């Protein structure tokens, strides 16, 4: 793995971008969990919960979109490695305090590189799909809080966000 003078692994010494060579890395089980939310009006949340959105099943569609997005991360984010994911789950839960929906994605594989970007992409596209399917009801929705909450596997070791508990 090379790194430029700035310490970034995707930038060479002359500033050119490149995909990191992971061929010498050991294959390990790697897992990443990311989260985010879509804040909305209470009536919008009720519409989604009750299955009355004009575009159909918001939760089911958003979940599928997130899973599909995780599998397409290398096509969306420059310099990401195409990965053979072994598991992607997307959980969408109601949070009356937001009010809105919380999204959590878990991505797993056995490989030479981590899956944080795949988990973040899954959460992002899930949130965007929720917004898209409910925007006719509520244009004031807010997407936020997208972040990695934990990861395991690989040379850099495990990470658990302090707010994860």
C-alpha positions, 0 to 999 in steps of 0.5 A: 500500500502506497501513500502520498506525502499527505498520508492518504492512501488513494493519492500518490506522491504527485497528487494522482488518484489510484486504487489501493493495492490490497493484494498483500493483505490477509483475508479476514471477516470484516463487518461494518455497521452504519446509521442515519435518519430521516426526520419528518412531520408526525403526519408523514410518519403516520402515513408511512407507518399505515402504508398510505403513501401514494408510491407504495410500501416505503419501508420495503422499497427503501430496504431493497434500495439500500441492499442494492446500493451496498452491492453497487458501491464500487460503481458509485464511489471512485476508487472503491474495490468491487467486493463480494459481499456475503451479507447486507441487512438494512433495518428501518425503525420508527422513532417518535422522538425525531419524529422519523425513521432511523436506518441501520445497515450491516455489511459483512464479507470475508476479504482484504478490504473493509466494508464501511463504504458499503454500509454508508452507501446502503444507509444513504440510499435507504434514506434517499429512497424514503425521502423520494417516496414521501416527498409529495407529503412532506418536502421539509424532511431532513436526512442526517446523522449518517456515520459508521457506528462500528467496524471489525476485521482488518489490520486497523482493528475494531472500532466502536463509535462512543455513542454506540455504548 
